[in-house]
Amino acid sequence: MRRTNDNWTDQLKNGGPAQSEALAALRESLFPALRKSFGGRSGADEAFFEDVVQETLVKTMDPLDQFQG
């Protein structure tokens, strides 16, 4: 499903299954990009990628109410 900014913010704000689905979709898009960007670099293992994804999700959720698109 292709999401607009409004779709993303609505799903991430509302909680429940829609929020879980949106967070899972974000994770799925972040991991391949990180692997491609950082693959082969020293210290860039699965734990590193997991840490970056977790931090990104936290930083995405914290200011969500202020998002202006």
N, C-alpha and C positions, 0 to 999 in steps of 0.2 A: 504494500500500500504506500503510495506516495503521499507524504504529509506536507501541508502548508505550515507556516509559522503558527497560525491560529490553531490548527490541529494539534501540533506539538504542545503548545502551551496549555490548551484545554485538557489534553490527556495527561500531561504531567502534573497539572494542578489538582485534578479531580480525584486522584487516588484510586484505589481499587484495581480491578483487572486492567482497565485502560492505561493506568499509570505504569503498571508492571509490564505491559506489552510495549509501551513507548520506551521505557528504560532498557528493556531487552533489545529493542531495535537500535537504540543508541549504542549499546555495548557491541552489537554485531557489526555496526559500521565503524566503530573506533578500532577494534582489534586488528582488522586487516590493514588499515591505514598506518597504524603504529608499527606493525610487523614490517611493512614495506619501507617505512621511513627509517626505522632504527635497526632493522635486521642486520645481523653480522657485527654490530658494535659491541664492544666490551660492556658487560653488565646488562645488556638488553635481552633479558630472558623472560619467560612467562610471568614470573613474579613482578618484574619491572613493568610489563605491560598491564598486568592486573592493577598494580598501584596507580599507574597513570589513568587508567579507565575509571577506577573508583574516585580518584581526586577530581577528574573531569565531571563525573556525575554529581558529586557534591557541589562543585562550583557552578554547575548548571542549575541545580535545584534551589540553592540559596537565594539568588536574586530573581527567581522566576516571576514574582509578582511585579517586578520593575521592568520586565522585558517589553520593549516597544516595537519589535519587529524590524 
